[in-house]
């Protein structure tokens, strides 16, 4: 299972990136997708320290709605992380 994260910095030379998993702590990951370029502000899925795909804002919102519906109050932790990612995405990419 992958975890959503926000790309903060891309290091093309060694195909790594700094990401934020929504907790404000930058972590280094490998960029494992070649069909799409990742840029700062992109929302991605990271599995075992490797970026495996990109996510749209709409997909993140759908995940929030799913967690809230499926888990109710227990979703609070997941939802907070996803909302943090959306806020930072908006700050880096702009738009709504």
N, C-alpha and C positions, 0 to 999 in steps of 0.2 A: 504494500500500500504506500502510495506517495503522499507527501505533505506539501501544502501550498507554501510558497515563499515569494518574496519580491526581490527582483534583481536590483542591487544597489550599484554594482560596478562590474564591468566585463573586462577580463584580461585575455584578449585574443591570442597573445603570444603563446601562452601555455594552456589555453582553452579552459580557464577557470573563471569563476565569478564570485563576488561577495553577495550573499543573500541575507534577507531578514525574514525569519519565520513568523513575524508578527509580534515578537517579544522584544524587539529593539536591539538584539545582539547580532552583529554581523558575523557570518560564518562563510568559510570558503567551501565551494563545491566545484565539481567538474561539470563542464558543459557537454552533455552526451547526445544532444540532438543536432543533426547536421542539416536537416531540411529547412530549418528556420533559424534565422539569426535572432539572438536575444540581445536586448538593449536595456539600459537602466530604466526602471519603472515597469518592466514586464512582470507579469504574474506567471509563475511557473510551478510545475510539480517536481519535487525532488524525491528521489528514492535512493536510499543507501548512499547519499552524498553525491548523486549524479542528477543533473537536470534532465528529465525525460520527456517533458512536454510543456507547452504554454497553455495558459488559461485566460479566458476573456473575463472582463468585469461581470458580464451576465452569468457566466458559469459560477463565479464566486458567490454572487447573490443567490443563485439556485441552491448552492451548497448550504448557505446560511439558512434558507427557508427549509431545506430538507432536515437539517439538524434540529431546528426549532420544532418542526412538526413531529419528527421521530422521537426526539429525546426530551422535549419540553424544557423544564428548568435545568435538567442535566446538561443541556447543550450550551450553557452559559460560557464555559471555557473555550469551546470550539468557536462559538460565535464571536467572542471577543477577539480572538486571534485573526479570524477572517476579516472582521471589521477593521482591525488595525492595518492589515495588508491593504484593504481597499482605500483607507485614508492616505496611506503613504503612496500608493499607486497614483491617486488623484494629485497629490502634491508634486510627484515627479513627472507625470504625463499630462496633467491638466484634464479638464473635462469632467463629466459627471457620470 
